[in-house]
Amino acid sequence: MASKYTAEFINEELIKQTLAENAQITQDEFNAIMAKAETAAGLNMLEVAKLLNIEDDERLSQLYAAAHRVKERIYGKRIVIFAPLYISNYCVNKCQYCGYSCDSGIDRKKLNNEELINEVKSLEAMGHKRLALEVGEDLANCDLDYILESIKTIYSIKFKNGSIRRINVNIAATTVDRYKQLHAAEIGTYILFQETYHRETYAKVHVKGPKHDYDWHTTAFDRAMEAGIEDVGAGVLFGLYDYKFEVLGLMQHAEHLEQKYGCGPHTVSVPRLKPALGVDLATYPYMLSDEQFKKVIAIIRLALPYVGLILSTRESAKLRDEIIKYGVSQISAGSCTGVGGYSEHVSGENTPKLNTAQFSVEDERSPDEVIYSLCKSGYIPSYCTACYRQGRVGDRFMALAKSGDIQNVCQPNALMTFQEYLCDYASEATKAEGEKVIAEQVALIKNDNMRKLVLVQLEKIRQGKRDLYL
């Protein structure tokens, strides 16, 4: 697809030059970068390039500790919980790393309205309030009208005490007019992973289909923001190319959005390449080790301190529980990457009838098991969607985050949504641990009036009120 949009803001020569010139880092340089990072002011490309070359355990330990402190300074103990919802896996693109590739041999499926309702009811029965809507790219089998109608249906479903309050949408790069339609449908964040910022690799792994056009894909956020969508979610599929190059590409993309639209990405996802139908990981020489992956997450947190940093169930339970400490603020839980998989699981059909999954999931814990683990580690699982519904999006959210004022609403809202979960969905063990966390965190609210208000609202929720927020 020919495009007037060009991704000139990704300067590969500058990335390579920056990496080459900053391959070493002295102790004084490291100390200075860490001091700046601790202020939550963010880091520039030169500073990030130097940190990417850290290998020794002592400096890595300091890096992880700084990322932990910066995350808690901005987002506190809150960890946002969500689930992906795959409604169609039809796709015309030939992407070598993806189970949805047009030649992968996967079973193709698109949810009809009844199946969609059953999927949403299954997700609501787990306690979910946030979804990431996922589809392949195939306008003949999954056009925008189908997506818009699905969004409308999802928002309309109320099951037991459940309801989906925010739908983030991950669809292929499209036009300004179509993004305007998505915006009118009251989506949350528009998500699109770059996969790789390296042009040669991008062309190699995206063999054919609309996604083959690097410029059209990479400038999608420009068109989305032109259409009025203020929150966009970026991401790199680590393992396709050199992770150091990819991190600096992400930095350039964020800087471009900040300069042109006054606001960088609202979220950044960090998926690693995983096994899928037709994908041989042995053919990918840039796979990240766990240690490299931890370093990447910590550096992104320090470089872009205000983004929601998302970790998926692609990673193992053990690794996720560790990596959360290094700057993660959002995680998926109880995820299924197949079309129709949630209702099959709830019905007891643990072996899917069809092979519809995009990639393999390693953390197979239920949401309740994930939440129990978070509570034991002192975190507040949050289902809050208040910022979007109150208009705290885009540059308005970033201004509150940078000033620290976002804590005044996010902490109370997180506690209230968590109280809902404990009342309606939690196991007895999780409820016991969760009530401890809520009591501890309420006691830490410094403002007396806010603390009293939160206690009143929590009691209302215990008495049956729902969807209270500030």
HELIX and SHEET records of a PDB file:
HELIX    1   1 GLU A   12  GLU A   21  1                                  10    
HELIX    2   2 GLN A   27  GLU A   38  1                                  12    
HELIX    3   3 MET A   45  LEU A   52  1                                   8    
HELIX    4   4 ASP A   57  TYR A   75  1                                  19    
HELIX    5   5 ASN A  113  ALA A  125  1                                  13    
HELIX    6   6 LEU A  144  SER A  156  1                                  13    
HELIX    7   7 VAL A  176  ALA A  184  1                                   9    
HELIX    8   8 ARG A  199  VAL A  205  1                                   7    
HELIX    9   9 PRO A  210  HIS A  212  5                                   3    
HELIX   10  10 TYR A  214  THR A  218  1                                   5    
HELIX   11  11 ALA A  220  GLU A  226  1                                   7    
HELIX   12  12 TYR A  243  TYR A  261  1                                  19    
HELIX   13  13 LEU A  281  THR A  283  5                                   3    
HELIX   14  14 ASP A  290  ALA A  303  1                                  14    
HELIX   15  15 ALA A  317  ILE A  323  1                                   7    
HELIX   16  16 ILE A  324  TYR A  326  5                                   3    
HELIX   17  17 GLY A  341  VAL A  346  1                                   6    
HELIX   18  18 PRO A  367  LYS A  376  1                                  10    
HELIX   19  19 ALA A  386  ARG A  389  1                                   4    
HELIX   20  20 GLY A  394  SER A  403  1                                  10    
HELIX   21  21 GLN A  407  ASP A  424  1                                  18    
HELIX   22  22 GLU A  428  ALA A  443  1                                  16    
HELIX   23  23 ASP A  448  ARG A  462  1                                  15    
SHEET    1   A 9 ILE A 380  SER A 382  0                                        
SHEET    2   A 9 ARG A  78  SER A  88  1                                        
SHEET    3   A 9 ARG A 130  VAL A 135  1                                        
SHEET    4   A 9 ARG A 166  ASN A 170  1                                        
SHEET    5   A 9 TYR A 190  ILE A 191  1                                        
SHEET    6   A 9 VAL A 232  GLY A 235  1                                        
SHEET    7   A 9 THR A 267  SER A 269  1                                        
SHEET    8   A 9 GLY A 308  LEU A 311  1                                        
SHEET    9   A 9 GLN A 330  SER A 332  1                                        
SHEET    1   B 2 LYS A  94  CYS A  95  0                                        
SHEET    2   B 2 HIS A 206  LYS A 208 -1                                        
SHEET    1   C 2 LYS A 158  PHE A 159  0                                        
SHEET    2   C 2 GLY A 162  SER A 163 -1                                        
END                                                                             
